[in-house]
Amino acid sequence: MSATKLDDKTLLWMYRTMLTIRRFEEQARREADAGKLRGMHSAVGQEAVPTGVCVHLRDGDYIFGTHRSHHHCIAKGLDIKLMMAELLGKATGTNKGKGGTMHIADIEKGMLGANGIVGSNIPVATGAALRAQVQGTDLVSVVFFGDGAANQGVLHESMNLAGIWKLPIIFVCENNRYAQSTPFEYAVAGESVADRAAGYDMPGIAVNGMSVLDVYEVAGEAVRRARAGDGPTLIEAMTYRYMGHFGADNPLMYRTEDEEDEFKARDCNRQLKGYLMENAIATEAELDAMDEEVLEEVAEATRFANDSPFPDPSELTTDVYVSYR
Ligand SMILES: Cc1ncc(C[n+]2csc(CCOP(=O)(O)OP(=O)(O)O)c2C)c(N)n1
């Protein structure tokens, strides 16, 4: 991990956020295995990416996610009780149980939506950045997407517009090396997403996505640029998802155990824990106590979700269509 001038409070917030993501995702997996939700895409292993980005954001800044977005939502400060209820399709969920795992949104928190259609949020996030600019605010728009989405044409159209209009947007590619079972090297020409930024007049930076401190530094500069009106940045965070694509696949059919072990040895949560202990920011006992607290919060969220009612059938079409009258 690189040296950094972070204060203790921020470091501990990042550790707690990464622990919350890990414990939430582990519990969500158990709920999915119990048949309570389907198609859950776990982000275990990728905790450092949204944490190192969202730590720089305010409530009013916008983020946009993907089919794999629980970690984005938690890093942006969404309530995990409402999130877990949403996963289980309950009326108390962030979206009244109508969005589910892949379509969580919370406008007040600036999480303008996860989305199951690969790449679809990239132009929407670009539009949000245009709004921020036209209204003369210093708000920032961040869009997360995978390496698979990097080949969608709409990314290139959006980066081009963001480049010519100097929009306050950060394109964050979470390169976890696979789009479902398709390896990055097989599907992405040029071996780099970050290098593509050169074609759109913006910085493109590849960063170690297993190190939250590295992501923090790169994202900090990108947010500073966006707020100052200096335009967009493309970040490619090199990361890894520990679990399968969505739970029902076996990742060992398309990758090796050695590769999994190599990334798990660089686990982002464990690295940050080591850093906090080595720099006497917290003791192991204090960090373990924090983990216990987080586990209890996740257990409470799970109880809340399971005890909540499903939406009433009369709610079927409310909030689904917009009325223009
Ligand atoms: C437009 C579109 N094409 C295909 C799919 C099916 N699909 C769902 S997730 C996924 C892989 C996405 O990979 P990536 O963008 O790298 O994100 P990751 O799953 O690694 O987070 C695909 C092909 C889809 N949901 N939308």
The ligand as an ORCA input file, in Angstrom:
! r2SCAN-3c Opt
* xyz 1 1
  C     -26.695     -5.573    -22.655
  C     -26.514     -6.850    -21.873
  N     -25.870     -7.889    -22.445
  C     -25.686     -9.048    -21.764
  C     -26.175     -9.169    -20.488
  C     -25.940    -10.469    -19.691
  N     -24.893    -10.210    -18.703
  C     -25.205     -9.932    -17.426
  S     -23.841     -9.618    -16.496
  C     -22.821     -9.877    -17.823
  C     -21.323     -9.769    -17.673
  C     -20.908     -8.389    -17.337
  O     -19.536     -8.373    -17.105
  P     -18.831     -7.102    -16.563
  O     -19.336     -5.886    -17.250
  O     -17.361     -7.343    -16.630
  O     -19.315     -7.004    -15.041
  P     -19.065     -8.033    -13.851
  O     -20.155     -9.071    -13.947
  O     -17.706     -8.601    -13.996
  O     -19.226     -7.208    -12.615
  C     -23.550    -10.188    -18.954
  C     -22.946    -10.481    -20.261
  C     -26.867     -8.085    -19.933
  N     -27.354     -8.139    -18.689
  N     -26.999     -6.926    -20.619
*
